[in-house]
Amino acid sequence: MSIIGIGVDIVNNNRLKKLVKNKNFLSRIFTNKEQILSNRLKNKINFYSKRFAAKEAFSKATGFGISKNLNFKDIEIENNKKGKPIINLNKTTILYLKKKFKVNSFKTKLSLSDEKNYSIAYVIIEKK
């Protein structure tokens, strides 16, 4: 496999703390599934901060960022059964990226971390 994109983003959790109070922000950036998952958690700020960083890192890894062809809700971050963070994309986004990267298939890798003031995400996109 060869790497076709790498992205990283860091978020100040205090910045997100203010934004998360705005329901319009939440519905514009996060999928319904992400919002439902957050309801189970006590610390919603770090949850949303890590996911926001992941979406930004993914957009950077694509090389064209958030644009008319890729928006925040096209990128959904969840955890597999073992807790590993994963990226889910809708079918339209997958087809668009395959065309842009000129590949038949690709794989994403995601790493998330946080501490009191910051959340960070790394994304690697590999050609299969």
C-alpha positions as CSV (number, residue, x, y, z in Angstrom):
1,M,0.0,0.0,0.0
2,S,1.1,3.5,-0.7
3,I,0.3,6.7,1.2
4,I,-1.8,9.1,-0.8
5,G,-2.5,11.6,2.0
6,I,-1.5,12.6,5.5
7,G,-3.3,15.2,7.7
8,V,-3.0,16.5,11.2
9,D,-5.1,18.9,13.2
10,I,-5.0,20.2,16.8
11,V,-7.9,21.9,18.5
12,N,-8.0,24.1,21.6
13,N,-10.8,22.5,23.7
14,N,-11.8,25.8,25.2
15,R,-12.6,27.1,21.7
16,L,-14.9,24.1,21.1
17,K,-16.5,24.5,24.6
18,K,-18.1,27.7,23.4
19,L,-19.1,26.4,20.0
20,V,-20.7,23.2,21.3
21,K,-23.3,25.2,23.2
22,N,-24.6,26.3,19.8
23,K,-27.1,23.7,18.4
24,N,-26.6,25.1,14.9
25,F,-22.9,24.4,15.1
26,L,-23.5,20.8,16.2
27,S,-26.0,20.1,13.5
28,R,-23.7,21.7,10.8
29,I,-20.5,19.8,11.8
30,F,-21.6,16.5,13.4
31,T,-23.8,13.7,12.1
32,N,-26.9,12.6,14.0
33,K,-25.0,9.4,15.1
34,E,-22.1,11.4,16.5
35,Q,-24.5,13.6,18.4
36,I,-26.3,10.6,19.8
37,L,-23.0,9.0,20.9
38,S,-22.1,12.2,22.8
39,N,-25.2,11.9,24.9
40,R,-23.8,8.9,26.7
41,L,-20.7,10.8,27.8
42,K,-20.0,13.1,30.7
43,N,-17.2,15.0,28.9
44,K,-18.7,16.1,25.6
45,I,-16.1,18.8,25.0
46,N,-13.2,16.3,24.4
47,F,-15.5,14.0,22.5
48,Y,-16.5,16.8,20.0
49,S,-13.0,18.3,20.0
50,K,-11.3,15.1,18.9
51,R,-13.9,14.5,16.2
52,F,-13.6,18.0,14.9
53,A,-9.8,17.6,14.8
54,A,-10.3,14.3,12.9
55,K,-12.6,15.8,10.3
56,E,-10.1,18.7,9.7
57,A,-7.2,16.3,9.6
58,F,-9.0,14.1,7.1
59,S,-9.8,17.1,4.9
60,K,-6.2,18.1,5.0
61,A,-5.1,14.5,4.0
62,T,-7.3,14.7,0.9
63,G,-5.4,17.8,-0.2
64,F,-8.5,19.9,-0.9
65,G,-9.9,20.5,2.5
66,I,-13.5,21.3,3.4
67,S,-15.1,22.5,0.2
68,K,-18.2,22.2,-2.0
69,N,-17.2,18.6,-2.6
70,L,-16.5,17.6,1.0
71,N,-18.2,18.9,4.1
72,F,-18.0,18.1,7.8
73,K,-21.0,15.8,7.9
74,D,-19.6,13.7,5.0
75,I,-17.0,12.5,7.5
76,E,-18.2,10.5,10.5
77,I,-16.0,9.5,13.4
78,E,-16.9,6.5,15.6
79,N,-15.1,3.8,17.5
80,N,-15.0,0.1,16.6
81,K,-16.0,-2.6,19.1
82,K,-12.5,-2.4,20.6
83,G,-12.5,1.4,20.9
84,K,-10.3,2.2,18.0
85,P,-11.4,5.4,16.2
86,I,-12.5,4.9,12.6
87,I,-13.6,7.2,9.8
88,N,-16.9,6.5,8.0
89,L,-17.6,8.2,4.7
90,N,-20.8,8.4,2.7
91,K,-21.0,6.7,-0.7
92,T,-20.9,10.0,-2.6
93,T,-17.7,11.1,-0.8
94,I,-16.1,7.7,-1.4
95,L,-16.8,7.9,-5.1
96,Y,-15.5,11.5,-5.3
97,L,-12.2,10.6,-3.5
98,K,-11.7,7.6,-5.7
99,K,-12.0,9.8,-8.7
100,K,-9.7,12.5,-7.3
101,F,-7.0,10.1,-6.1
102,K,-7.5,7.9,-9.3
103,V,-7.7,4.7,-7.2
104,N,-10.1,1.8,-7.1
105,S,-10.1,1.7,-3.3
106,F,-8.4,3.4,-0.3
107,K,-8.1,2.8,3.4
108,T,-8.0,5.4,6.2
109,K,-6.1,5.3,9.5
110,L,-7.0,7.6,12.4
111,S,-5.3,8.3,15.7
112,L,-6.9,10.6,18.3
113,S,-5.5,12.0,21.5
114,D,-6.4,14.7,24.0
115,E,-5.4,16.3,27.2
116,K,-6.9,19.0,29.3
117,N,-6.5,21.9,26.8
118,Y,-6.0,20.3,23.4
119,S,-7.2,17.5,21.2
120,I,-5.3,16.2,18.2
121,A,-5.9,13.9,15.3
122,Y,-3.7,12.3,12.7
123,V,-5.1,10.8,9.5
124,I,-3.4,8.7,6.8
125,I,-5.1,7.7,3.6
126,E,-3.6,4.7,1.8
127,K,-4.2,3.3,-1.7
128,K,-5.2,-0.3,-1.4
